[in-house]
């Protein structure tokens, strides 16, 4: 039987908890002060708490301390309040209940209702606390981390660790919004250069007349408006990592200068004559097909091979649908305190809509949709209307159950074969079927291990 820990504030746990709850595996911890609650919260990480609001509204300092504690702990746990009928009618109590509590009960306590509330609160908190699989990034960096538990993302995380272990140039490819800068930061945080600077440059966002100065720096008086010496991004990244996003937008003349730097590992500021040695690692990213740009003359072939010593393609969100719920709750927990603390989660219909939507803007679009929903939501639960997702016209609107199943089976087999390197035995193990069954299914859908 799984033990479910529970904080009980301002009362004895035996009085609050029905005997049925104790028999069902609940382990209550009694706390008589807010300091004791914080201590239990930090040591035990419980998912549910029960609070007796017996003195709320009588002391401003105590009330402020209580509200601060609830704001801090309710990001990862759910609280159930106990109030008298008189207290439930007070505006100050109702405001506290609406902001921070999952549910409340008026006394005397109904054991059956308490049991139901405990179960629902625990389930809701568990959804938010599911430990997503993510790359180990410095929590103090102030940046998001990559999150995912799907097979394709687990493979990406393994590859990122391998890329971080060497010091070669890396090219990250993928659609816009798939997390290329997060992947670059992950490589940096796990590399031997993690104590140095990480400088990110969007090559498509800098005006063409300034990009040389931005990258290489300039000397005072080198052009109109150059009032002082300016260190460029390349020089600023010395000892660390330079991330060149949208590298395909770099003008051809700057491509030649970047290639020269990669060959010589020295730069000269605009208007200067001194050669400055720079030691850094370059990670570049693009959502374009640079091989096609090479054919059309828009990207230098020699620069491509200098930048693409190692490469990694990041999957679009539609190929990792199992991560949508993890990501949605991650963004909800990170954003709701600043946008709408009243929101507690997503309705089942909302989660289903998010799973089936094709997400053309990938993870960035999902984050923006959750942020918008938090602003527009008028209830405690986000509805499909709050997300305002357009109907997915790319998906068939009318499919039989057999067609849906066949589509899912073919997709699962194709992914298993791809991830196993077309190893039939490994693919069969991943799918949970025998080798004979997999051969039969491949024949049924006219597929073959190439």
BAVOMI-669555 format. One line per field, with one value per residue (C-alpha): residue number from 1; residue in three letters; x, y, z. Coordinates in pm, whole numbers. Last residue first. Example, Ala and Ser with C-alpha at 12.3 -4.5 7.8 and 13.67 -1.06 7.14 Angstrom:
2
tiro c(2, 1)
torba c(SER, ALA)
c1 c(1367, 1230)
c2 c(-106, -450)
c3 c(714, 780)
//
This chain:
450
tiro c(450, 449, 448, 447, 446, 445, 444, 443, 442, 441, 440, 439, 438, 437, 436, 435, 434, 433, 432, 431, 430, 429, 428, 427, 426, 425, 424, 423, 422, 421, 420, 419, 418, 417, 416, 415, 414, 413, 412, 411, 410, 409, 408, 407, 406, 405, 404, 403, 402, 401, 400, 399, 398, 397, 396, 395, 394, 393, 392, 391, 390, 389, 388, 387, 386, 385, 384, 383, 382, 381, 380, 379, 378, 377, 376, 375, 374, 373, 372, 371, 370, 369, 368, 367, 366, 365, 364, 363, 362, 361, 360, 359, 358, 357, 356, 355, 354, 353, 352, 351, 350, 349, 348, 347, 346, 345, 344, 343, 342, 341, 340, 339, 338, 337, 336, 335, 334, 333, 332, 331, 330, 329, 328, 327, 326, 325, 324, 323, 322, 321, 320, 319, 318, 317, 316, 315, 314, 313, 312, 311, 310, 309, 308, 307, 306, 305, 304, 303, 302, 301, 300, 299, 298, 297, 296, 295, 294, 293, 292, 291, 290, 289, 288, 287, 286, 285, 284, 283, 282, 281, 280, 279, 278, 277, 276, 275, 274, 273, 272, 271, 270, 269, 268, 267, 266, 265, 264, 263, 262, 261, 260, 259, 258, 257, 256, 255, 254, 253, 252, 251, 250, 249, 248, 247, 246, 245, 244, 243, 242, 241, 240, 239, 238, 237, 236, 235, 234, 233, 232, 231, 230, 229, 228, 227, 226, 225, 224, 223, 222, 221, 220, 219, 218, 217, 216, 215, 214, 213, 212, 211, 210, 209, 208, 207, 206, 205, 204, 203, 202, 201, 200, 199, 198, 197, 196, 195, 194, 193, 192, 191, 190, 189, 188, 187, 186, 185, 184, 183, 182, 181, 180, 179, 178, 177, 176, 175, 174, 173, 172, 171, 170, 169, 168, 167, 166, 165, 164, 163, 162, 161, 160, 159, 158, 157, 156, 155, 154, 153, 152, 151, 150, 149, 148, 147, 146, 145, 144, 143, 142, 141, 140, 139, 138, 137, 136, 135, 134, 133, 132, 131, 130, 129, 128, 127, 126, 125, 124, 123, 122, 121, 120, 119, 118, 117, 116, 115, 114, 113, 112, 111, 110, 109, 108, 107, 106, 105, 104, 103, 102, 101, 100, 99, 98, 97, 96, 95, 94, 93, 92, 91, 90, 89, 88, 87, 86, 85, 84, 83, 82, 81, 80, 79, 78, 77, 76, 75, 74, 73, 72, 71, 70, 69, 68, 67, 66, 65, 64, 63, 62, 61, 60, 59, 58, 57, 56, 55, 54, 53, 52, 51, 50, 49, 48, 47, 46, 45, 44, 43, 42, 41, 40, 39, 38, 37, 36, 35, 34, 33, 32, 31, 30, 29, 28, 27, 26, 25, 24, 23, 22, 21, 20, 19, 18, 17, 16, 15, 14, 13, 12, 11, 10, 9, 8, 7, 6, 5, 4, 3, 2, 1)
torba c(UNK, UNK, UNK, UNK, UNK, UNK, UNK, UNK, UNK, UNK, UNK, UNK, UNK, UNK, UNK, UNK, UNK, UNK, UNK, UNK, UNK, UNK, UNK, UNK, UNK, UNK, UNK, UNK, UNK, UNK, UNK, UNK, UNK, UNK, UNK, UNK, UNK, UNK, UNK, UNK, UNK, UNK, UNK, UNK, UNK, UNK, UNK, UNK, UNK, UNK, UNK, UNK, UNK, UNK, UNK, UNK, UNK, UNK, UNK, UNK, UNK, UNK, UNK, UNK, UNK, UNK, UNK, UNK, UNK, UNK, UNK, UNK, UNK, UNK, UNK, UNK, UNK, UNK, UNK, UNK, UNK, UNK, UNK, UNK, UNK, UNK, UNK, UNK, UNK, UNK, UNK, UNK, UNK, UNK, UNK, UNK, UNK, UNK, UNK, UNK, UNK, UNK, UNK, UNK, UNK, UNK, UNK, UNK, UNK, UNK, UNK, UNK, UNK, UNK, UNK, UNK, UNK, UNK, UNK, UNK, UNK, UNK, UNK, UNK, UNK, UNK, UNK, UNK, UNK, UNK, UNK, UNK, UNK, UNK, UNK, UNK, UNK, UNK, UNK, UNK, UNK, UNK, UNK, UNK, UNK, UNK, UNK, UNK, UNK, UNK, UNK, UNK, UNK, UNK, UNK, UNK, UNK, UNK, UNK, UNK, UNK, UNK, UNK, UNK, UNK, UNK, UNK, UNK, UNK, UNK, UNK, UNK, UNK, UNK, UNK, UNK, UNK, UNK, UNK, UNK, UNK, UNK, UNK, UNK, UNK, UNK, UNK, UNK, UNK, UNK, UNK, UNK, UNK, UNK, UNK, UNK, UNK, UNK, UNK, UNK, UNK, UNK, UNK, UNK, UNK, UNK, UNK, UNK, UNK, UNK, UNK, UNK, UNK, UNK, UNK, UNK, UNK, UNK, UNK, UNK, UNK, UNK, UNK, UNK, UNK, UNK, UNK, UNK, UNK, UNK, UNK, UNK, UNK, UNK, UNK, UNK, UNK, UNK, UNK, UNK, UNK, UNK, UNK, UNK, UNK, UNK, UNK, UNK, UNK, UNK, UNK, UNK, UNK, UNK, UNK, UNK, UNK, UNK, UNK, UNK, UNK, UNK, UNK, UNK, UNK, UNK, UNK, UNK, UNK, UNK, UNK, UNK, UNK, UNK, UNK, UNK, UNK, UNK, UNK, UNK, UNK, UNK, UNK, UNK, UNK, UNK, UNK, UNK, UNK, UNK, UNK, UNK, UNK, UNK, UNK, UNK, UNK, UNK, UNK, UNK, UNK, UNK, UNK, UNK, UNK, UNK, UNK, UNK, UNK, UNK, UNK, UNK, UNK, UNK, UNK, UNK, UNK, UNK, UNK, UNK, UNK, UNK, UNK, UNK, UNK, UNK, UNK, UNK, UNK, UNK, UNK, UNK, UNK, UNK, UNK, UNK, UNK, UNK, UNK, UNK, UNK, UNK, UNK, UNK, UNK, UNK, UNK, UNK, UNK, UNK, UNK, UNK, UNK, UNK, UNK, UNK, UNK, UNK, UNK, UNK, UNK, UNK, UNK, UNK, UNK, UNK, UNK, UNK, UNK, UNK, UNK, UNK, UNK, UNK, UNK, UNK, UNK, UNK, UNK, UNK, UNK, UNK, UNK, UNK, UNK, UNK, UNK, UNK, UNK, UNK, UNK, UNK, UNK, UNK, UNK, UNK, UNK, UNK, UNK, UNK, UNK, UNK, UNK, UNK, UNK, UNK, UNK, UNK, UNK, UNK, UNK, UNK, UNK, UNK, UNK, UNK, UNK, UNK, UNK, UNK, UNK, UNK, UNK, UNK, UNK, UNK, UNK, UNK, UNK, UNK, UNK, UNK, UNK, UNK, UNK, UNK, UNK, UNK, UNK, UNK, UNK, UNK, UNK, UNK, UNK, UNK, UNK, UNK, UNK, UNK)
c1 c(1493, 1266, 951, 597, 307, 60, -24, 332, 472, 202, 295, 665, 585, 376, 657, 908, 682, 504, 573, 638, 988, 1062, 949, 1169, 1471, 1414, 1351, 1660, 1581, 1814, 1614, 1481, 1378, 1216, 1024, 917, 786, 610, 437, 328, 185, -1, -143, -271, -425, -597, -740, -861, -1026, -1200, -1344, -1219, -1400, -1221, -891, -609, -456, -767, -687, -959, -807, -704, -859, -686, -956, -1232, -1079, -1131, -877, -993, -1027, -1266, -1250, -962, -845, -504, -426, -543, -306, -10, -109, -134, 206, 372, 210, 315, 677, 664, 566, 439, 252, 98, -97, -379, -468, -301, -402, -767, -759, -604, -873, -1154, -1016, -1023, -690, -535, -557, -620, -668, -306, -369, -81, 221, 156, 12, 326, 566, 301, 103, 417, 513, 154, 141, 484, 392, 56, 219, 497, 305, 247, 614, 599, 345, 584, 845, 1159, 1503, 1764, 2122, 2452, 2824, 3100, 2830, 2988, 3305, 3115, 2864, 3139, 3300, 2966, 2892, 2526, 2300, 2450, 2137, 2296, 2433, 2088, 1950, 2209, 2120, 1766, 1620, 1517, 1870, 2099, 2464, 2680, 3028, 3291, 3532, 3896, 3960, 4294, 4285, 4459, 4524, 4454, 4128, 3852, 3612, 3766, 4011, 3945, 4154, 4071, 4248, 4016, 3697, 3775, 3819, 3490, 3316, 3459, 3346, 2998, 2987, 3014, 2744, 2491, 2393, 2028, 2116, 2273, 1924, 2072, 2446, 2526, 2876, 3015, 3271, 3635, 3593, 3221, 3264, 3518, 3265, 2983, 3180, 3359, 3285, 3546, 3386, 3189, 3128, 2841, 2987, 3243, 3575, 3585, 3633, 3721, 3467, 3331, 3351, 2993, 2800, 3030, 2983, 2607, 2551, 2480, 2284, 2046, 2054, 1745, 1832, 2167, 2006, 2305, 2332, 2644, 2713, 3002, 3253, 3203, 3004, 3301, 3360, 3019, 2692, 2566, 2676, 2499, 2184, 2215, 2229, 1925, 1737, 1836, 1703, 1374, 1127, 979, 1085, 1135, 1452, 1827, 2107, 2460, 2745, 3109, 3345, 3430, 3324, 3122, 2835, 2752, 2720, 2491, 2279, 2247, 2112, 1865, 1749, 1689, 1479, 1297, 1204, 1096, 860, 941, 996, 1121, 1408, 1494, 1376, 1628, 1713, 2057, 2011, 1860, 2175, 2062, 2026, 1827, 1468, 1246, 933, 872, 494, 426, 152, -50, 11, -138, -464, -478, -403, -672, -929, -851, -845, -1171, -1346, -1220, -1330, -1675, -1713, -1595, -1844, -1689, -1899, -1791, -1790, -1564, -1321, -1166, -851, -746, -530, -722, -1087, -1045, -855, -1121, -1401, -1229, -1194, -1554, -1700, -1979, -1748, -1647, -2003, -2051, -1734, -1428, -1207, -985, -834, -492, -330, 46, 314, 248, 21, 322, 444, 106, -23, 276, 237, -133, -55, 207, -32, -308, -68, 34, -326, -464, -830, -919, -824, -847, -1014, -905, -828, -593, -568, -268, -198, 104, 369, 731, 869, 1158, 1070, 695, 748, 966, 725, 435, 632, 696, 322, 254, 62, 168, 48, 181, -69, 22, -262, -246, -609, -637, -548, -807, -1076, -1005, -1120, -851, -927, -948, -661, -448, -461, -528, -360, -226, -259, 5, -51, 175, 40, 192, 141, 0)
c2 c(-120, -305, -360, -230, -362, -303, -670, -783, -559, -685, -1048, -977, -802, -1096, -1340, -1125, -1128, -818, -554, -274, -206, -578, -619, -327, -481, -819, -665, -442, -169, 76, 34, 391, 369, 28, 138, 461, 281, 22, 285, 485, 173, 73, 424, 444, 97, 191, 513, 330, 55, 315, 475, 812, 1136, 1469, 1345, 1549, 1848, 2055, 2063, 2295, 2623, 2632, 2907, 2797, 2945, 2782, 2439, 2494, 2585, 2494, 2737, 2958, 3287, 3185, 3465, 3536, 3173, 3068, 3318, 3182, 2824, 2919, 3092, 2786, 2554, 2782, 2778, 2399, 2354, 2646, 2411, 2239, 1948, 1937, 1586, 1593, 1954, 1876, 1578, 1790, 2054, 1797, 1655, 2006, 2170, 2276, 2481, 2837, 3088, 3211, 3388, 3556, 3585, 3277, 3094, 3103, 2837, 2589, 2624, 2599, 2269, 2149, 2205, 2050, 1729, 1715, 1764, 1511, 1207, 1396, 1368, 1367, 1653, 1854, 1874, 1664, 1822, 1727, 1687, 1755, 1712, 1865, 2089, 2431, 2369, 2157, 2437, 2698, 2508, 2475, 2845, 2934, 3119, 2962, 2776, 2435, 2551, 2680, 2332, 2180, 2447, 2312, 2582, 2577, 2658, 2634, 2691, 2579, 2730, 2650, 2915, 3017, 3364, 3505, 3879, 4007, 4382, 4602, 4768, 4949, 4657, 4428, 4164, 3803, 3493, 3123, 3085, 2845, 2921, 3293, 3275, 3088, 3361, 3626, 3436, 3385, 3759, 3828, 3570, 3727, 3517, 3411, 3039, 3074, 3114, 3095, 3132, 3009, 3103, 2889, 2959, 3059, 3365, 3431, 3809, 3797, 3631, 3862, 4176, 4408, 4774, 5052, 5392, 5657, 5444, 5659, 5710, 5437, 5309, 5603, 5383, 5028, 4765, 4426, 4099, 3971, 4292, 4498, 4252, 4237, 4610, 4683, 4356, 4454, 4192, 3970, 3692, 3611, 3559, 3560, 3368, 3409, 3145, 3255, 3025, 2788, 2549, 2505, 2143, 2063, 1976, 2334, 2411, 2111, 2204, 2567, 2453, 2228, 2519, 2732, 2465, 2428, 2306, 2653, 2694, 2360, 2160, 2155, 2193, 2214, 2139, 2247, 2012, 2017, 1667, 1544, 1784, 1611, 1276, 1424, 1584, 1245, 1082, 1367, 1332, 958, 1030, 1283, 1025, 774, 1027, 1159, 1525, 1851, 2073, 2329, 2687, 2961, 3156, 2993, 2911, 2569, 2469, 2223, 1846, 1737, 1644, 1347, 1483, 1396, 1375, 1654, 1831, 1516, 1405, 1728, 1657, 1296, 1390, 1657, 1414, 1144, 1385, 1545, 1208, 1101, 1434, 1389, 1042, 1161, 1452, 1711, 1930, 2171, 2333, 2175, 2330, 2240, 2304, 2599, 2897, 3179, 3080, 2977, 3295, 3515, 3327, 3383, 3760, 3783, 3616, 3362, 3061, 3188, 3161, 2810, 2703, 2633, 2339, 2395, 2147, 2233, 2096, 2061, 2171, 2541, 2552, 2558, 2914, 3085, 2895, 3002, 3366, 3353, 3219, 3486, 3759, 3620, 3606, 3969, 4084, 3910, 3805, 3719, 3352, 3207, 2868, 2814, 2446, 2342, 2008, 1940, 1733, 1657, 1615, 1720, 1561, 1785, 2118, 2090, 1958, 2260, 2500, 2349, 2372, 2740, 2789, 2662, 2372, 2105, 1744, 1498, 1252, 926, 821, 455, 355, 237, 586, 729, 485, 594, 942, 1213, 1541, 1446, 1197, 1458, 1703, 2060, 2376, 2244, 1883, 1788, 1468, 1194, 925, 582, 339, 0)
c3 c(-4425, -4184, -4389, -4396, -4603, -4319, -4267, -4345, -4074, -3838, -3906, -3858, -3528, -3413, -3493, -3301, -2998, -2875, -2608, -2856, -2721, -2709, -3071, -3179, -3005, -3172, -3514, -3511, -3763, -3581, -3261, -3264, -3630, -3593, -3285, -3455, -3765, -3551, -3337, -3643, -3810, -3493, -3444, -3801, -3777, -3450, -3594, -3903, -3696, -3477, -3789, -3894, -3969, -3938, -4075, -3919, -4094, -4024, -3654, -3528, -3403, -3041, -2831, -2508, -2281, -2488, -2426, -2050, -1782, -1429, -1137, -1331, -1522, -1751, -1981, -1827, -1747, -2094, -2254, -2060, -2148, -2515, -2506, -2353, -2609, -2894, -2778, -2749, -3116, -3326, -3563, -3259, -3423, -3166, -3047, -2704, -2637, -2711, -2474, -2198, -2247, -2238, -1912, -1760, -1692, -1360, -1040, -1159, -876, -888, -1223, -1410, -1177, -963, -1267, -1479, -1353, -1237, -1561, -1775, -1611, -1623, -2000, -2053, -1874, -2057, -2399, -2341, -2469, -2792, -2887, -3267, -3275, -3056, -3333, -3288, -3236, -3495, -3372, -3545, -3487, -3703, -3846, -3800, -4001, -4255, -4310, -4338, -4625, -4804, -4786, -4762, -5006, -5320, -5428, -5364, -5028, -4930, -5007, -4774, -4520, -4486, -4265, -3899, -3792, -3492, -3414, -3123, -3126, -2865, -2746, -2731, -2875, -2990, -3070, -3383, -3352, -3655, -3552, -3738, -3695, -3434, -3550, -3459, -3394, -3385, -3724, -3909, -3716, -3738, -4114, -4146, -3947, -4179, -4490, -4345, -4274, -4648, -4719, -4481, -4173, -4202, -4210, -3864, -3718, -3367, -3316, -2964, -2847, -2566, -2295, -2252, -2474, -2528, -2502, -2789, -3017, -2904, -2987, -2743, -2818, -2808, -2770, -2955, -3265, -3395, -3741, -3806, -3665, -3423, -3114, -3211, -3309, -3202, -3395, -3373, -3312, -3538, -3823, -3756, -3765, -4133, -4167, -3887, -3606, -3564, -3810, -3651, -3312, -3077, -2749, -2532, -2267, -2045, -1876, -1582, -1805, -2044, -1936, -2076, -1900, -1871, -2229, -2380, -2188, -2298, -2662, -2612, -2454, -2756, -2992, -2806, -3069, -3127, -3489, -3658, -3607, -3646, -3394, -3539, -3298, -3301, -3118, -2747, -2643, -2342, -2410, -2737, -2559, -2296, -2569, -2742, -2428, -2384, -2747, -2698, -2391, -2607, -2872, -2610, -2447, -2100, -2176, -2033, -2144, -1879, -1851, -1783, -1470, -1449, -1080, -1151, -1338, -1601, -1576, -1879, -1813, -1747, -1587, -1222, -1185, -935, -1130, -1187, -829, -694, -878, -761, -400, -403, -547, -290, 4, -106, -127, 217, 366, 212, 364, 707, 724, 954, 1181, 1048, 707, 451, 200, -133, -343, -133, -231, -394, -348, 16, 101, -63, 114, 447, 393, 268, 582, 521, 554, 898, 1029, 887, 1072, 863, 762, 460, 213, 72, -245, -295, -543, -610, -305, -73, -133, -167, 136, 347, 242, 326, 673, 740, 627, 852, 1147, 1092, 1043, 1353, 1390, 1030, 1054, 1405, 1343, 985, 1038, 759, 584, 361, 51, -170, 98, 26, 346, 456, 293, 356, 707, 794, 628, 826, 1152, 1085, 1027, 1375, 1536, 1289, 1294, 1037, 890, 710, 478, 378, 330, 692, 812, 576, 697, 1054, 958, 977, 1148, 1516, 1498, 1321, 1614, 1509, 1389, 1058, 937, 680, 481, 351, 123, 186, -101, 0)
//
